[in-house]
Amino acid sequence: MELGVGDSVAIQVYGQPDLAATVYVSDDGTIPVGLVGAVKVIGLSPSEAAHRVEDALRDGNYLVNPHVSMTVTQSRSQRVTVLGEVKNPGRYQIESNTTIFDLLAQAGGTTQASSEVVYLVRREKDGSTQRYPINLKGLGDGGHIPTETLLGGDSLFVPHADTISVMGEVKNPNSYPLEPGMTVMQALARAGGITDRGSSSRIQIVRRLENDKFVTLKAEMTDVVKPNDVIRVKQSIF
C-alpha cells in the first residue's frame, strides 16, 4: 500500500529507542522524524518510506548506519469507491488485507439484479487505467484477484446482470440471469427442463442484432447463449 495523508505510522530505529514514535502523514505529505524534521513519504510504501528516513538520518550525519522500520497503525487515506448494483454505493475505507467480499459487505451486499462478474478499476503507476473482471462465484471457490490486494483509489463496479428468457415447453418459463459461458442446455436446466410435451429438437433462439433487427436461429444444446436471447422450446410434433 502507498502512504497517504492522515495515515498513522509507527517508526522504530534500531538501537535508538528515543527516536521511536507514532506519527501522522500531514497535509503536505510529510512525517516528523526526530533529529531530521519533516520527511516526505506520501505515495511511498512503508518500506520505501523507512529507507527515506534512513537516508535522512545518514545524510544529516546523525547516525552512521541507521536501520529503520515503519508500519501502518491506522490507514485513513486508503479508500475505494463502490458503484452499481450494491445496496449502499459510496466510498469505503480499506485496510491492507481487505478483500472483495469484505468491501461488498461494507456496501451492504449486492442487489438481486447484480451480475456475478464485477469489475475492479485501477489506475496503474504509468497513468493507465486497467479494468479487471472478477467472477464472485470463482472467488468463493478459491479464485484470486488478478492484482494481489485492493489499493486506495481503486473502484469496484457491480453491473446489472444480463438476462435471458426461456419460454415455451419448459417447466418454469421466465427470465434468468445470464452466467458466463452459459449454454442452451444450462439455460433449459435453470428453467426446470423441457416438459413432456416439448421437443429437444425443436428449440429456437430469438436474438436481437446490433441493427436492432431480430433473427430466429435453430438452437443446439451446446450453443452459447448471449445477453437478451429468448430461448423458445416448441411442442413435439408427434
C-alpha positions as CSV (number, residue, x, y, z in Angstrom):
1,M,0.0,0.0,0.0
2,E,1.0,3.6,-0.5
3,L,1.1,6.1,2.3
4,G,-1.4,9.0,2.2
5,V,-2.5,12.0,4.1
6,G,-3.9,11.1,7.5
7,D,-2.3,7.6,7.8
8,S,-0.7,6.8,11.1
9,V,2.7,5.1,11.1
10,A,4.9,3.7,13.8
11,I,8.6,4.4,13.4
12,Q,11.3,2.3,15.0
13,V,15.0,3.0,14.8
14,Y,17.2,0.1,15.8
15,G,19.3,0.9,18.8
16,Q,17.7,4.3,19.2
17,P,14.6,4.0,21.4
18,D,14.4,7.8,21.8
19,L,13.6,8.1,18.1
20,A,10.6,5.7,18.2
21,A,7.4,7.4,17.6
22,T,3.9,7.1,16.1
23,V,3.1,10.0,13.8
24,Y,0.6,11.0,11.1
25,V,1.2,11.9,7.5
26,S,0.5,15.6,7.3
27,D,-1.4,17.5,4.6
28,D,1.9,18.3,2.8
29,G,2.8,14.5,2.7
30,T,5.5,14.5,5.3
31,I,6.0,12.9,8.7
32,P,8.0,14.4,11.6
33,V,11.2,12.4,12.4
34,G,13.3,13.0,15.4
35,L,16.6,14.9,14.7
36,V,15.9,15.4,11.0
37,G,12.4,17.1,11.0
38,A,9.9,16.6,8.2
39,V,10.5,13.7,5.7
40,K,8.2,13.4,2.6
41,V,6.7,9.9,2.4
42,I,3.4,10.4,0.6
43,G,3.0,7.9,-2.3
44,L,5.7,5.6,-0.9
45,S,5.2,2.1,0.6
46,P,6.1,1.8,4.3
47,S,9.4,0.1,3.4
48,E,10.3,2.8,0.9
49,A,9.4,5.5,3.5
50,A,11.6,3.7,6.0
51,H,14.5,3.8,3.6
52,R,13.9,7.5,3.0
53,V,14.1,8.1,6.8
54,E,17.4,6.1,6.9
55,D,18.8,8.3,4.1
56,A,17.8,11.5,6.0
57,L,19.4,10.3,9.2
58,R,22.6,9.3,7.4
59,D,22.8,12.4,5.1
60,G,22.4,14.6,8.2
61,N,25.3,12.8,9.9
62,Y,23.0,11.9,12.8
63,L,23.6,8.2,12.5
64,V,26.3,6.2,10.6
65,N,24.3,3.2,9.5
66,P,20.6,3.6,10.6
67,H,18.1,0.7,10.4
68,V,14.5,2.0,10.3
69,S,11.3,0.0,10.3
70,M,7.9,1.6,9.6
71,T,4.4,0.0,10.0
72,V,1.0,1.5,9.3
73,T,-1.1,1.6,12.5
74,Q,-4.1,3.2,11.0
75,S,-5.0,3.9,7.4
76,R,-7.2,6.9,6.7
77,S,-6.2,7.6,3.1
78,Q,-6.9,4.2,1.7
79,R,-10.5,4.4,0.3
80,V,-12.2,2.5,-2.5
81,T,-15.3,3.6,-4.4
82,V,-18.1,1.0,-4.9
83,L,-20.6,1.7,-7.6
84,G,-23.5,-0.1,-9.3
85,E,-25.8,-2.9,-8.0
86,V,-24.9,-2.7,-4.3
87,K,-27.3,-1.6,-1.5
88,N,-25.1,1.3,-0.4
89,P,-22.9,2.7,-3.1
90,G,-20.1,5.0,-1.9
91,R,-16.6,5.4,-0.7
92,Y,-15.2,3.0,1.9
93,Q,-12.1,2.8,3.9
94,I,-9.9,-0.3,3.4
95,E,-7.1,-2.0,5.2
96,S,-4.1,-3.8,3.7
97,N,-5.9,-7.1,3.9
98,T,-9.4,-6.0,2.8
99,T,-10.9,-8.5,0.3
100,I,-13.5,-8.0,-2.4
101,F,-16.1,-9.8,-0.2
102,D,-15.2,-7.5,2.8
103,L,-15.7,-4.5,0.6
104,L,-19.0,-5.7,-0.7
105,A,-20.1,-6.4,2.8
106,Q,-19.3,-2.8,3.8
107,A,-21.5,-1.7,0.9
108,G,-24.4,-3.8,2.2
109,G,-24.0,-6.6,-0.3
110,T,-25.1,-6.9,-3.9
111,T,-28.7,-6.5,-5.1
112,Q,-30.8,-9.3,-6.6
113,A,-30.2,-7.7,-10.0
114,S,-26.4,-7.8,-9.8
115,S,-24.1,-9.7,-12.1
116,E,-21.8,-12.4,-10.8
117,V,-18.9,-10.7,-12.7
118,V,-17.8,-7.4,-11.2
119,Y,-15.0,-5.1,-12.3
120,L,-12.0,-3.7,-10.4
121,V,-10.9,-0.5,-12.0
122,R,-7.4,0.6,-11.1
123,R,-5.1,3.4,-12.1
124,E,-1.6,2.0,-12.6
125,K,1.7,3.7,-11.9
126,D,2.2,4.5,-15.6
127,G,-1.1,6.5,-15.6
128,S,-3.1,3.9,-17.5
129,T,-6.4,2.6,-16.2
130,Q,-7.0,-1.1,-16.1
131,R,-10.3,-2.9,-15.8
132,Y,-10.1,-6.4,-14.2
133,P,-13.2,-8.7,-14.4
134,I,-13.7,-10.7,-11.3
135,N,-16.1,-13.6,-11.0
136,L,-17.5,-13.6,-7.5
137,K,-18.5,-17.2,-7.8
138,G,-15.0,-18.0,-8.7
139,L,-13.6,-16.1,-5.8
140,G,-15.8,-18.1,-3.5
141,D,-14.3,-21.3,-4.9
142,G,-10.7,-20.1,-4.3
143,G,-10.2,-17.8,-7.3
144,H,-7.9,-14.8,-7.0
145,I,-8.0,-11.1,-7.9
146,P,-5.5,-10.5,-10.8
147,T,-3.8,-7.9,-8.7
148,E,-3.0,-9.2,-5.2
149,T,-4.9,-6.8,-2.9
150,L,-7.2,-3.8,-3.0
151,L,-5.5,-0.4,-3.1
152,G,-6.5,3.1,-2.2
153,G,-8.1,4.8,-5.3
154,D,-9.5,1.6,-6.7
155,S,-13.1,1.4,-7.9
156,L,-15.3,-1.6,-7.8
157,F,-18.2,-1.6,-10.3
158,V,-21.0,-4.1,-9.9
159,P,-23.0,-4.1,-13.1
160,H,-26.6,-5.1,-13.6
161,A,-26.9,-8.8,-14.6
162,D,-27.5,-9.6,-18.3
163,T,-30.6,-11.8,-18.6
164,I,-32.1,-14.3,-21.0
165,S,-35.7,-15.6,-21.3
166,V,-36.7,-19.2,-21.6
167,M,-40.2,-19.7,-23.0
168,G,-42.5,-22.4,-24.4
169,E,-42.5,-26.0,-23.2
170,V,-40.3,-25.7,-20.2
171,K,-41.4,-26.3,-16.6
172,N,-40.6,-22.8,-15.3
173,P,-40.7,-20.2,-18.2
174,N,-39.2,-17.0,-17.0
175,S,-36.2,-14.6,-17.3
176,Y,-32.9,-15.7,-15.8
177,P,-29.5,-14.2,-15.1
178,L,-27.0,-14.9,-17.8
179,E,-24.0,-16.8,-16.5
180,P,-20.6,-16.6,-18.2
181,G,-20.4,-19.2,-21.0
182,M,-24.0,-20.4,-20.4
183,T,-25.2,-22.9,-23.0
184,V,-28.7,-23.6,-24.2
185,M,-28.6,-26.9,-22.1
186,Q,-27.7,-24.9,-19.0
187,A,-30.4,-22.3,-19.6
188,L,-33.0,-25.0,-20.0
189,A,-31.9,-26.6,-16.8
190,R,-32.4,-23.3,-15.0
191,A,-35.9,-23.3,-16.3
192,G,-36.6,-26.7,-14.9
193,G,-36.1,-28.7,-18.1
194,I,-38.3,-29.5,-21.0
195,T,-41.9,-30.7,-20.3
196,D,-43.2,-34.0,-21.6
197,R,-44.9,-32.1,-24.5
198,G,-41.7,-30.3,-25.5
199,S,-39.2,-31.4,-28.1
200,S,-35.4,-31.2,-27.6
201,S,-35.0,-31.0,-31.4
202,R,-37.4,-28.0,-31.8
203,I,-35.6,-25.3,-29.9
204,Q,-35.1,-21.8,-31.3
205,I,-33.2,-18.7,-30.2
206,V,-34.6,-15.3,-31.0
207,R,-31.7,-12.9,-30.9
208,R,-31.5,-9.1,-31.3
209,L,-28.8,-8.0,-33.6
210,E,-26.7,-4.7,-33.5
211,N,-29.0,-3.1,-36.1
212,D,-32.0,-3.7,-33.7
213,K,-33.4,-6.4,-36.0
214,F,-34.3,-9.9,-34.7
215,V,-33.2,-13.2,-36.1
216,T,-34.5,-16.7,-35.3
217,L,-31.9,-19.4,-35.1
218,K,-32.2,-23.2,-34.7
219,A,-30.6,-24.0,-31.4
220,E,-28.3,-26.8,-30.4
221,M,-27.8,-27.8,-26.8
222,T,-24.1,-26.7,-26.9
223,D,-24.8,-23.2,-28.3
224,V,-23.6,-20.4,-26.1
225,V,-26.4,-18.0,-25.1
226,K,-26.0,-14.2,-25.5
227,P,-27.5,-11.4,-23.4
228,N,-31.2,-10.8,-24.0
229,D,-31.6,-14.0,-26.0
230,V,-35.1,-15.6,-26.0
231,I,-35.0,-19.4,-26.0
232,R,-38.2,-21.0,-27.1
233,V,-39.0,-24.7,-26.8
234,K,-41.7,-25.9,-29.2
235,Q,-44.1,-28.8,-28.8
236,S,-43.2,-32.2,-30.2
237,I,-44.9,-32.8,-33.5
238,F,-45.5,-36.5,-32.5
